[in-house]
């Protein structure tokens, strides 16, 4: 008879029952921690975007300024994590420390709200020479570190401290660390979506900053509440005798993971912007895609567990990255860059494009660091100090990766080859990791990785180097390509435009066939001032407009341009059209135009603003109340400011916004137009520091220009020509919004209009433009008779040109004859005048005796 063994007593069930209240409380704390780090991540990404926007207002919209902000943010995070790792041995209440850190983020971020109140005074005290000197660069760097680095440092403390607070829980498994990291990253996605599509449009920049600070305060209060309920415990972080991976290897891979991902993010942003329309929303979609893939990769690792083998993941990341250029070529055929019916439709389309092109590389690359976090344990015990240092080293690597890609790889290799070079580096790192592994086949695995690296190198050189950075369907011949931190630019030419600059594959700067119109932007402004001697231009483009100023004698010309690549293109490829800008007396300053003018006081007789793209990120600042006020301070007492507007890129509401803002600073503003045509009309907002428009000054200046016999444009060779381009005094409803640095109203409106619906139907050209001119004719001030007459003639010419698009339109010849009979002989004659410089359709002049 066999004995039946009685079952052994199961001590686990009673134990679980006895510990269930504590275990339940621990689970609730973990859930709360996940919610808090998600909230913290959302606030962090909101701050990053808003800090970047606000620091651009302070430092300028150059790539150098963006790099300073970016670097200060990541270095601040890294240093915060490192300090957290150091403090963990001494802290008994990490919940409280994390709460204080969140509250500190909110308080330190409030300083950025005050930037518009004092930033211009800072540059004014420094002066233009100091701004562009080494001391100016040092002050910009110091401000970046103080304004961004300090709150980012406090952000970097939070996640390690929360992990430390949970680490003494016996159920705290390594994968929960990864879940916390994933939740923090996913919070960044939520913050990005919220601030881009909802908060900033509704609350504007100031309100968005306050909301982000409120989220930090909420997270801090929640952490302090948890601290009050928790028992003081000391988290043991003594160095163990063994680790899951050698510490040096962990740190090396963490550094490379940050380096590779941030380097690729910089390249990816330029890559996608070759396709995506310039707008406030497109860069946000790119960043959102990156964060979504990183959060998804972290969640994948947390759900499935981590493998000890990191090298295969690094190898796979390199393989995925090398697929990015081919995927881009496929995606541009699958998706359309045209405006969508709604903002949601545009967002989803761009998200689909970014997921196809960037998703594989960022997902696979995003698996590396979470696996390191899960491996930072000893016999299942989470090592919080190691985790803190991993986060810190990863942040330093990210900063270095972004710097190397921005400063060296992109300028020297271009986008596609830079992606290939980065993929090659990933595979070589994998080869090193294979060689260091304790594996019997490590030599063979390393050899395979080297072979893959050789294959990637071949494809990079043979294929990626030949891929174009422009759309071949645009019908351009590429004369030259110039790579740099501002993105790729190409000097292109075709029959319609002549030679021009193509910026980021989508925006044309200048065009030699429109040389007369571009020179006129300088000539007309200079004809309005009695004695222009010191002149500043905001924007260089092809250099034709500032170069035209050299045709006027005794003039000191300063041209401020944001992009050094554009300056290089203007000097090397447009020297015939811009009067040899490289050797002329034009002083070119590579600096942000708003920042430079803010540093000048009473320096210029005339300031001329180029045609700026209203929806381009950062350019809305050049239509802001603060910028106009800074320009007025830069003028001499009798100085004037002439800001040209591309009316064919503005809706009536956007023009009213700009006009109201301009008139708030220059109450006696006047309007002139740059051409008589209706297809791409431009208009000049002209304001005086003191006084106003004086037609006797215009007559005198035009006589001087005609006597010098250098400038060929008939518009400025007689006061009648200037009167023909006159629209009238700027009239706009006094009560209404203005565009400021705090509300970014123009950029948000123009961006949304650009990517939704059919924006061309709302812009000023065709019949809408003619209606605007007719409306501007009524209710004007007393004018000299010749001005009233020639203004009416100018409107008739525009109507004739609009009607002439239909050759069968009745009465065209009769209307043309009436116009010619009203044009004064002085406007039609002159030894240097020609059809090339006529400000409209030269067919009007076919029977003119003077031309």
C-alpha positions in Angstrom: 0.0 0.0 0.0 1.6 3.1 -1.1 1.7 6.2 1.1 0.0 9.2 -0.2 2.2 12.2 0.5 0.3 15.0 2.1 0.8 18.2 0.2 3.3 20.7 1.5 1.8 23.7 3.0 1.7 26.6 0.5 3.1 29.6 2.4 2.7 31.9 -0.6 -1.0 32.3 -0.4 -1.2 33.3 3.3 1.8 35.5 2.7 0.1 37.2 -0.3 -3.0 37.6 1.8 -1.1 39.1 4.7 0.8 41.5 2.3 -2.1 42.3 0.0 -2.9 45.7 1.5 0.8 46.7 1.2 1.0 45.1 -2.3 -2.1 46.9 -3.4 -0.8 50.2 -2.2 2.5 49.5 -4.0 0.6 48.8 -7.2 -1.4 52.0 -6.8 1.8 53.9 -6.3 3.3 52.4 -9.5 0.2 53.4 -11.5 0.4 56.9 -10.1 4.1 57.1 -10.9 3.3 56.0 -14.5 0.7 58.8 -14.8 3.0 61.4 -13.3 5.9 60.6 -15.5 3.5 60.7 -18.5 2.4 64.1 -17.4 6.0 65.2 -16.8 7.0 64.0 -20.3 4.1 66.0 -21.8 5.1 69.2 -20.0 8.8 68.6 -21.0 8.0 68.4 -24.7 5.7 71.4 -24.5 8.5 73.3 -22.9 11.0 72.2 -25.4 8.9 73.5 -28.3 8.0 76.7 -26.6 11.5 77.4 -25.4 12.8 76.9 -28.9 10.3 79.4 -30.2 11.0 81.9 -27.5 14.7 81.6 -27.6 14.5 82.1 -31.4 13.0 85.5 -30.5 16.0 86.2 -28.3 18.8 84.6 -30.3 17.5 84.7 -33.8 16.1 82.1 -36.1 19.5 80.8 -37.4 20.6 77.2 -37.3 23.3 78.2 -34.9 20.7 79.5 -32.4 18.6 76.4 -32.8 21.7 74.3 -32.1 22.4 76.3 -28.9 18.8 75.7 -27.6 18.9 72.1 -28.6 22.3 71.5 -27.0 21.4 73.4 -23.8 18.2 71.3 -23.4 19.9 67.9 -23.8 22.9 68.8 -21.7 20.7 70.1 -19.0 18.8 66.8 -19.0 22.0 64.8 -19.0 23.5 66.7 -16.1 20.3 66.5 -14.1 20.3 62.7 -14.5 23.9 62.4 -13.6 23.4 64.5 -10.4 20.4 62.4 -9.6 22.6 59.3 -9.8 25.1 60.9 -7.4 22.4 62.1 -4.9 20.7 58.8 -4.7 23.1 57.5 -2.1 22.2 60.4 0.2 18.5 60.9 -0.4 16.0 59.3 1.9 12.9 60.9 0.4 13.2 60.7 -3.4 9.5 61.4 -3.9 9.9 64.7 -2.3 13.0 65.5 -4.3 11.2 64.7 -7.5 8.3 66.9 -6.6 10.6 69.8 -5.7 12.3 69.3 -9.1 9.0 69.5 -11.0 8.0 72.7 -9.2 11.5 74.1 -9.9 10.9 73.5 -13.6 7.7 75.5 -13.5 9.3 78.4 -11.6 12.4 78.6 -13.8 10.4 78.4 -17.0 8.4 81.5 -16.1 11.5 83.6 -16.8 11.1 82.8 -20.5 7.7 84.6 -20.4 9.5 87.9 -19.9 11.9 87.6 -22.8 10.1 90.2 -25.1 10.2 92.7 -22.3 14.0 92.8 -22.0 15.7 91.0 -24.9 15.8 94.0 -27.3 17.3 96.2 -24.6 20.0 93.6 -24.1 21.0 93.7 -27.8 20.7 97.5 -27.9 23.2 97.7 -25.0 25.5 95.3 -26.8 25.3 97.2 -30.1 25.6 95.7 -33.6 29.4 95.2 -33.5 29.2 93.5 -30.1 26.3 91.3 -31.3 28.3 89.9 -34.2 31.5 89.5 -32.2 32.8 86.6 -30.1 31.4 88.3 -27.0 27.9 88.4 -28.6 28.2 84.6 -29.4 29.3 84.0 -25.8 26.4 86.0 -24.4 23.9 84.0 -26.6 25.4 80.7 -25.3 25.3 81.9 -21.7 21.6 82.9 -22.1 20.8 79.6 -23.6 22.4 77.7 -20.8 20.7 79.9 -18.1 17.2 80.0 -19.7 17.0 76.5 -21.0 19.7 74.5 -19.3 18.5 75.3 -15.8 14.9 74.1 -16.1 16.1 71.2 -18.3 18.5 70.2 -15.4 15.6 69.9 -13.1 13.7 67.9 -15.7 16.6 65.5 -15.8 16.3 64.8 -12.1 12.7 63.6 -12.1 12.7 60.2 -13.9 15.7 58.8 -12.0 14.3 60.0 -8.7 10.9 58.4 -9.4 12.6 55.1 -10.3 14.6 55.4 -7.1 11.5 55.9 -5.0 10.0 52.8 -6.5 13.1 50.7 -6.4 12.8 49.4 -2.8 9.5 47.8 -3.7 10.2 44.0 -3.9 8.0 43.8 -6.9 9.9 46.5 -8.8 11.1 44.5 -11.8 13.5 45.9 -14.4 10.8 45.9 -17.1 8.8 48.4 -15.0 11.7 50.8 -15.4 11.3 50.5 -19.1 7.5 51.0 -18.7 8.3 54.3 -16.9 10.7 55.3 -19.6 8.0 54.5 -22.3 5.3 56.4 -20.4 7.6 59.4 -20.1 8.3 59.3 -23.9 4.7 58.7 -24.8 3.8 61.7 -22.6 6.1 63.7 -24.9 3.9 62.6 -27.8 0.8 63.9 -26.0 2.5 67.1 -25.1 3.6 67.7 -28.7 0.2 67.0 -30.1 -1.5 69.1 -27.5 0.7 72.2 -27.8 0.9 72.1 -31.6 -2.7 71.5 -32.6 -4.7 72.8 -29.7 -2.9 74.8 -27.0 -0.7 77.2 -29.1 -3.6 78.1 -31.5 -6.0 78.6 -28.6 -3.8 80.1 -25.9 -0.9 81.5 -28.0 2.7 81.3 -26.8 2.3 83.0 -23.4 -0.8 81.0 -22.5 0.9 77.8 -23.6 3.9 78.4 -21.4 1.7 79.0 -18.4 -0.2 75.8 -19.1 3.0 73.8 -19.4 4.2 75.3 -16.1 0.8 74.3 -14.6 1.3 70.7 -15.6 4.7 70.8 -13.9 3.1 72.2 -10.7 0.4 69.5 -10.9 3.1 66.7 -11.2 5.1 68.2 -8.4 2.0 68.4 -6.1 1.2 64.8 -6.9 4.7 63.7 -6.1 4.7 65.6 -2.8 1.4 63.9 -1.9 2.9 60.5 -2.5 5.8 61.5 -0.4 3.5 62.4 2.5 1.9 58.9 2.4 5.2 57.0 2.0 7.4 55.8 4.9 11.0 57.1 4.9 13.1 54.4 3.3 16.7 54.4 2.2 17.3 53.1 -1.3 20.2 50.8 -1.4 22.5 51.6 -4.3 25.7 49.9 -3.1 27.8 48.7 -6.0 27.1 45.0 -6.6 29.7 42.4 -7.2 28.5 41.5 -10.7 26.3 43.2 -13.3 24.2 42.0 -16.2 26.6 43.6 -18.6 30.0 45.2 -17.9 29.5 48.8 -16.9 31.8 50.2 -19.6 29.9 48.4 -22.3 26.6 49.6 -20.9 27.8 53.2 -21.0 29.3 52.9 -24.4 26.1 51.5 -26.0 24.0 54.1 -24.1 26.2 56.9 -25.5 26.0 55.5 -29.0 22.3 55.0 -28.8 21.8 58.7 -28.0 24.4 59.8 -30.6 22.8 57.8 -33.4 19.2 58.6 -32.7 19.7 62.4 -32.3 22.0 62.6 -35.3 19.4 60.8 -37.4 16.7 63.0 -36.1 18.5 66.1 -37.3 19.0 64.5 -40.8 15.4 63.2 -40.8 14.1 66.7 -40.2 15.9 68.0 -43.3 15.0 64.9 -45.3 11.2 65.1 -44.7 11.2 68.9 -45.3 12.4 68.2 -48.9 8.8 66.9 -49.3 6.6 68.5 -46.6 5.3 72.0 -47.3 6.9 74.7 -45.2 4.7 75.4 -42.3 4.5 75.5 -38.5 2.9 72.0 -38.5 5.2 69.9 -40.6 8.2 69.9 -38.2 5.9 69.0 -35.4 4.7 65.9 -37.4 8.3 64.8 -37.8 9.1 65.1 -34.1 5.8 63.4 -33.2 6.7 60.5 -35.4 10.1 60.2 -33.8 8.7 60.2 -30.3 5.9 57.8 -31.2 8.4 55.3 -32.6 10.6 55.6 -29.6 7.7 55.2 -27.2 6.4 52.2 -29.1 9.9 50.6 -29.1 10.2 51.1 -25.3 6.7 49.5 -24.8 7.7 46.6 -27.0 10.8 45.9 -24.9 8.8 46.3 -21.6 6.2 43.8 -22.8 8.4 41.2 -24.4 11.5 41.5 -22.1 15.0 42.2 -23.0 17.7 40.1 -24.5 21.3 40.1 -23.3 22.4 40.4 -27.0 22.5 44.1 -27.8 24.8 43.9 -30.8 22.1 42.3 -33.1 19.8 45.2 -32.4 22.5 47.8 -33.2 23.1 45.9 -36.4 19.4 45.9 -37.3 19.2 49.6 -36.6 22.0 50.3 -39.1 20.2 48.1 -41.7 16.9 49.9 -41.1 18.6 53.3 -41.3 20.2 52.5 -44.7 16.7 51.9 -46.0 15.6 55.4 -45.3 16.7 57.1 -48.6 15.1 54.4 -50.7 11.9 54.6 -48.6 11.9 58.3 -49.2 12.0 57.8 -52.9 9.1 55.4 -52.7 7.1 57.6 -50.3 7.2 60.8 -52.5 5.4 58.7 -55.2 2.8 57.5 -52.7 1.9 60.7 -51.0 1.0 64.2 -52.2 2.4 67.4 -50.8 -0.6 69.4 -51.9 -2.9 71.1 -49.3 -5.5 68.8 -47.7 -9.2 69.6 -47.2 -8.7 69.9 -43.4 -5.9 70.2 -40.9 -6.6 66.7 -39.7 -6.3 65.4 -43.2 -2.9 67.1 -43.7 -1.7 65.8 -40.4 -2.6 62.2 -41.1 -1.1 62.4 -44.6 2.2 63.8 -43.2 2.1 61.2 -40.4 1.8 58.4 -42.9 4.6 59.8 -45.0 6.9 60.1 -41.9 6.0 56.6 -40.7 6.9 55.1 -44.0 10.2 57.0 -44.3 11.4 57.2 -40.7 9.4 54.6 -38.8 11.5 51.5 -39.3 14.8 53.2 -38.4 13.5 55.0 -35.3 11.6 51.9 -34.1 14.6 49.6 -34.4 17.0 52.2 -33.1 14.6 52.9 -30.3 14.9 49.4 -29.0 18.5 49.8 -27.9 18.3 52.1 -24.9 15.3 50.5 -23.3 17.1 47.2 -23.4 20.0 48.7 -21.6 17.7 50.0 -18.9 16.2 46.6 -18.4 19.7 45.1 -18.2 20.8 47.6 -15.5 20.1 45.1 -12.7 21.8 42.5 -10.6 19.9 39.3 -10.0 16.6 41.0 -10.7 17.4 44.0 -8.4 17.1 47.3 -10.2 20.3 49.4 -10.0 19.0 53.0 -9.9 22.4 54.6 -9.9 23.4 52.8 -13.1 20.1 53.8 -14.7 20.6 57.4 -13.8 24.1 57.4 -15.3 22.8 55.6 -18.4 20.2 58.3 -19.0 22.9 60.9 -18.5 25.3 59.3 -20.9 22.5 58.8 -23.4 21.7 62.5 -23.2 25.4 63.6 -23.7 25.6 61.2 -26.7 22.4 62.8 -28.1 23.9 66.3 -27.8 27.1 65.2 -29.6 25.2 63.4 -32.3 23.1 66.4 -33.1 26.2 68.6 -33.2 28.2 66.3 -35.4 25.4 65.9 -37.9 24.6 69.6 -37.9 28.1 71.0 -38.1 30.0 68.3 -40.1 28.0 65.5 -41.8 25.2 67.5 -43.4 27.3 70.4 -44.7 30.0 68.1 -46.1 27.9 65.1 -47.3 24.3 66.1 -47.9 21.3 64.4 -46.5 21.3 61.0 -48.3 25.0 60.3 -47.9 24.9 61.5 -44.3 22.2 58.9 -43.6 24.3 56.2 -45.3 27.4 57.3 -43.3 25.4 57.1 -40.0 24.1 53.6 -41.0 27.6 52.5 -41.7 28.7 53.8 -38.2 25.9 51.8 -36.6 27.0 48.6 -38.3 30.7 49.2 -37.3 29.6 49.7 -33.7 27.7 46.4 -33.9 30.9 44.7 -35.2 32.8 46.0 -32.2 30.1 44.8 -29.8 30.1 41.3 -31.4 33.9 41.2 -31.0 33.6 42.0 -27.3 30.9 39.4 -26.6 31.6 36.2 -24.7 30.4 34.1 -27.6 32.1 31.2 -29.4 31.2 32.7 -32.8 32.0 36.3 -32.0 34.7 36.5 -34.7 32.3 35.3 -37.3 29.5 37.6 -36.2 31.9 40.5 -36.2 33.0 39.6 -39.8 29.4 39.5 -40.9 28.9 43.0 -39.5 32.0 44.2 -41.3 30.7 42.7 -44.6 27.3 44.5 -44.1 29.3 47.7 -43.4 31.1 47.3 -46.7 27.9 46.8 -48.5 26.4 49.9 -47.0 29.5 51.9 -47.9 29.1 50.7 -51.5 25.5 51.7 -51.7 26.1 55.0 -50.0 28.8 56.0 -52.5 27.3 54.4 -55.6 23.6 55.3 -55.2 23.0 57.8 -52.3 25.5 60.2 -53.6 23.6 60.5 -56.9 20.1 61.0 -55.4 18.8 64.6 -56.0 17.9 67.0 -53.2 15.3 68.6 -55.4 12.2 67.6 -57.3 13.2 66.7 -60.9 9.6 67.3 -62.0 9.9 71.0 -61.3 11.7 71.5 -64.6 14.9 73.1 -63.2 18.4 72.6 -64.3 20.6 72.4 -61.2 23.6 74.7 -61.4 25.0 74.0 -58.0 24.1 72.5 -54.6 25.2 73.9 -51.3 24.7 71.8 -48.1 24.7 73.1 -44.6 22.8 73.5 -41.3 20.0 75.4 -42.9 19.2 72.5 -45.2 20.2 71.9 -48.8 19.9 74.8 -51.2 20.3 74.6 -55.0 21.1 77.2 -57.6 18.6 76.4 -60.4 17.6 77.8 -63.7 14.9 77.5 -66.3 13.4 79.7 -69.0 10.6 81.1 -66.9 12.6 82.2 -63.8 16.1 82.5 -65.2 18.5 81.6 -62.4 17.2 81.4 -58.8 17.8 79.8 -55.4 15.7 76.8 -54.5 15.5 76.5 -50.7 14.8 73.1 -49.2 13.3 71.9 -52.5 10.2 74.1 -52.3 10.7 77.8 -52.0 12.2 80.0 -54.6 14.4 83.0 -53.7 14.7 85.6 -56.4 15.0 84.9 -60.1 17.1 86.7 -62.6 14.2 87.2 -65.0 12.5 89.3 -62.3 15.7 91.4 -61.8 13.9 94.7 -62.5 11.2 94.0 -59.9 13.8 93.1 -57.3 15.9 96.1 -58.0 12.8 98.3 -57.8 12.3 97.2 -54.2 15.5 99.2 -53.4 15.1 102.1 -55.8 11.6 103.0 -54.7 12.4 103.1 -51.0 15.5 105.2 -51.7 13.5 107.6 -53.7 11.3 108.4 -50.7 14.1 109.7 -48.5 15.8 113.1 -49.1 19.4 112.0 -48.4 19.8 108.3 -47.9 23.3 107.6 -46.8 23.1 104.6 -44.4 20.8 101.8 -45.7 20.0 98.4 -44.3 18.5 95.5 -46.0 16.8 92.6 -44.2 17.4 89.6 -46.4 19.9 89.1 -49.2 18.5 86.2 -51.4 20.2 86.5 -54.8 21.7 89.9 -53.7 19.9 91.7 -56.5 18.0 94.1 -54.2 20.8 95.2 -51.9 23.2 95.2 -54.9 20.9 97.8 -56.6 21.6 100.2 -53.8 25.2 100.5 -55.0 23.9 102.3 -58.2 23.2 105.2 -55.9 26.3 107.3 -55.0 27.6 108.0 -51.6 25.7 105.2 -49.8 26.8 102.8 -47.0 24.9 99.6 -47.5 24.4 96.8 -44.9 22.6 93.6 -45.8 21.6 91.2 -43.0 21.1 87.6 -44.0 20.3 84.6 -41.8 21.8 81.8 -44.0 25.4 81.7 -44.8 24.6 79.3 -47.6 22.4 81.9 -49.3 25.1 84.5 -49.0 27.5 82.0 -50.7 25.1 81.3 -53.5 24.5 85.1 -54.0 28.2 85.9 -54.2 29.2 83.0 -56.4 26.3 82.6 -58.8 24.6 85.9 -59.1 27.5 88.4 -59.2 26.5 89.7 -62.7 23.0 90.5 -61.6 23.8 91.8 -58.1 26.6 94.2 -59.2 29.3 91.9 -57.9 28.1 91.8 -54.3 31.3 90.2 -53.2 33.4 93.2 -54.3 30.9 96.0 -53.9 30.6 98.3 -50.9 27.8 96.2 -49.5 28.6 94.9 -46.0 27.0 91.5 -45.5 26.2 90.5 -41.9 25.3 86.8 -41.3 22.8 87.3 -38.5 19.1 87.2 -37.7 17.6 90.4 -39.1 15.3 91.1 -36.2 18.1 90.6 -33.7 20.6 92.8 -35.6 18.2 95.7 -36.1 17.3 95.5 -32.4 21.0 96.1 -31.6 21.1 99.3 -33.6 20.0 102.7 -32.4 19.6 105.7 -34.7 21.9 104.1 -37.3 20.0 104.0 -40.6 18.3 106.4 -42.9 16.4 103.7 -44.7 15.7 100.1 -43.7 14.2 97.8 -46.4 12.6 94.4 -45.6 12.6 91.7 -48.2 9.6 89.6 -49.2 9.3 87.1 -46.4 7.3 83.8 -46.5 4.6 84.4 -43.9 4.1 80.7 -43.1 7.8 79.7 -42.8 8.8 78.8 -39.3 10.2 81.8 -37.5 9.6 84.3 -40.3 6.4 85.6 -38.7 8.6 87.4 -36.2 9.6 89.8 -39.0 6.0 91.0 -39.0 5.7 91.4 -35.3 5.0 94.5 -33.2 8.3 94.0 -31.4 10.3 93.8 -34.7 8.6 97.0 -36.1 9.4 98.8 -32.8 13.0 97.7 -33.0 13.3 98.9 -36.6 12.0 102.3 -35.7 14.6 102.6 -32.9 17.2 101.7 -35.5 16.2 104.7 -37.7 17.6 108.1 -37.7 15.1 110.9 -36.8 14.1 111.4 -40.5 14.5 107.7 -41.4 12.0 105.4 -43.0 11.2 101.7 -43.0 10.0 100.0 -46.2 8.6 96.5 -45.7 7.6 94.6 -48.8 4.7 92.1 -48.6 4.0 89.2 -51.0 0.3 89.9 -51.4 -0.1 86.7 -53.5 0.7 84.8 -50.3 -1.6 86.6 -47.9 -5.3 86.5 -47.2 -7.2 89.7 -46.5 -7.3 88.8 -42.8 -3.6 88.3 -42.7 -2.9 91.5 -44.5 -5.1 93.4 -42.0 -3.2 91.7 -39.2 0.2 92.9 -40.6 -1.1 96.3 -41.5 -2.7 96.9 -38.1 0.6 95.8 -36.4 2.7 98.1 -38.7 0.4 101.1 -38.1 0.6 100.6 -34.4 4.3 101.6 -34.7 4.2 103.8 -37.8 0.8 105.7 -37.6 1.4 107.7 -40.9 2.2 104.6 -43.0 1.8 104.7 -46.8 1.3 102.0 -49.4 3.2 101.6 -52.7 3.1 98.6 -55.0 6.0 97.0 -56.6 4.5 96.0 -60.0 1.5 96.9 -62.1 0.7 93.2 -62.7 -2.1 91.2 -61.0 -0.5 87.7 -60.9 2.1 88.1 -58.2 1.4 91.6 -56.7 3.7 93.0 -54.0 3.1 96.0 -51.8 5.3 98.2 -49.6 4.4 99.3 -46.2 6.3 102.6 -45.7 6.6 104.3 -42.3 8.6 107.3 -41.1 10.3 107.8 -37.8 9.4 111.5 -37.9 7.3 113.3 -40.5 5.8 111.4 -43.4 5.4 111.2 -47.2 6.6 114.4 -48.9 6.0 114.5 -52.7 8.4 117.4 -53.1 11.1 115.1 -51.7 10.1 112.4 -54.2 10.2 114.9 -57.1 13.7 116.1 -56.1 15.0 112.5 -55.6 13.7 111.3 -59.0 15.3 114.3 -60.7 18.6 113.3 -59.0 18.3 109.7 -60.2 17.4 110.8 -63.7 20.4 113.2 -63.8 22.8 110.6 -62.6 21.6 108.4 -65.5 22.6 105.1 -63.9 19.3 103.6 -62.7 17.3 102.5 -65.7 13.9 101.9 -64.1 11.4 104.5 -65.4 9.4 104.3 -62.1 12.1 106.2 -60.2 13.3 108.4 -63.0 10.2 110.6 -62.6 7.8 111.4 -59.8 5.0 110.5 -62.1 6.4 106.9 -62.1 6.3 106.8 -58.3 2.8 108.3 -58.3 1.7 105.5 -60.7 2.8 102.9 -58.1 1.2 104.8 -55.2 -1.8 103.1 -53.5 -2.5 105.5 -50.7 -2.3 105.9 -47.0 -2.6 102.7 -45.0 -6.1 102.3 -43.7 -7.1 99.5 -41.4 -9.6 99.0 -38.6 -8.0 100.3 -35.4 -9.6 97.7 -33.1 -8.4 94.2 -33.7 -5.5 91.8 -33.1 -1.9 92.6 -33.8 0.9 90.1 -34.4 3.3 89.8 -31.5 6.0 87.5 -30.3 3.6 86.3 -27.6 0.8 85.3 -29.9 2.5 84.2 -33.1 -0.8 84.9 -34.8 0.4 85.4 -38.3 2.5 82.3 -38.5 -0.3 80.1 -37.1 -2.9 81.6 -39.5 -0.6 81.5 -42.6 0.6 78.0 -41.9 -3.0 76.6 -41.4 -4.1 78.4 -44.6 -1.2 77.1 -46.6 -1.8 73.4 -45.9 -5.6 73.3 -45.9 -8.3 73.8 -48.6 -7.4 75.8 -51.6 -5.3 78.7 -50.3 -4.9 80.3 -53.7 -8.5 81.2 -53.8 -8.1 83.5 -50.7 -4.9 85.2 -51.6 -4.5 88.7 -53.2 -4.3 88.3 -56.9 -6.5 88.7 -59.9 -9.9 90.3 -59.3 -9.4 90.3 -55.5 -6.2 92.4 -56.0 -8.0 94.8 -58.2 -10.8 95.2 -55.7 -8.3 95.9 -53.0 -6.7 98.7 -55.2 -10.1 100.2 -56.0 -11.0 100.2 -52.3 -7.8 101.9 -51.5 -8.6 104.8 -53.9 -11.5 106.2 -51.9 -11.4 108.7 -49.1 -7.8 109.7 -49.3 -6.0 112.8 -48.1 -5.3 115.8 -50.3 -2.7 115.0 -52.9 -0.9 116.9 -55.7 -2.9 116.7 -58.9 -0.3 114.7 -60.8 -0.3 112.1 -58.0 -4.1 111.6 -58.2 -3.9 111.4 -62.0 -1.0 108.9 -62.1 -2.5 106.7 -59.4 -5.6 106.4 -61.5 -3.6 105.6 -64.6 -1.7 102.9 -62.6 -5.1 101.3 -61.7 -6.3 101.5 -65.3 -3.1 99.7 -66.4 -3.7 96.9 -63.9 -7.3 96.5 -65.1 -6.1 96.4 -68.7 -3.5 93.7 -67.9 -6.1 91.6 -66.2 -8.5 91.9 -69.1 -5.7 91.2 -71.6 -5.4 87.6 -70.4 -8.5 87.2 -72.7 -7.4 88.4 -76.2 -11.0 88.5 -77.3 -12.0 90.9 -74.4 -13.9 93.8 -76.0 -12.4 97.3 -76.1 -8.8 96.3 -75.2 -7.2 98.4 -77.9 -9.3 101.4 -77.1 -8.5 101.1 -73.4 -4.8 100.8 -74.2 -4.9 103.9 -76.3 -6.5 105.9 -73.5 -3.8 104.7 -71.1 -1.0 105.7 -73.4 -2.5 109.1 -74.0 -2.4 109.8 -70.3 1.2 108.7 -69.7 3.5 111.7 -69.5 6.4 111.9 -72.0 8.9 112.1 -69.2 7.9 108.6 -68.0 8.3 107.1 -71.5 11.5 108.7 -72.6 15.1 108.5 -71.5 18.3 107.1 -73.0 18.5 104.2 -70.4 14.9 103.3 -70.2 13.8 100.0 -71.8 10.9 97.5 -71.8 13.0 95.3 -69.5 12.4 97.7 -66.6 8.8 98.6 -67.2 6.8 97.5 -64.1 4.1 95.6 -65.9 3.2 94.0 -69.3 5.5 95.8 -71.8 3.1 95.1 -74.6 1.2 98.1 -73.4 4.0 100.2 -74.8 4.1 98.7 -78.3 3.1 102.0 -80.1 4.7 104.3 -77.5 7.1 106.8 -79.2 9.4 106.8 -76.2 10.0 103.1 -75.9 
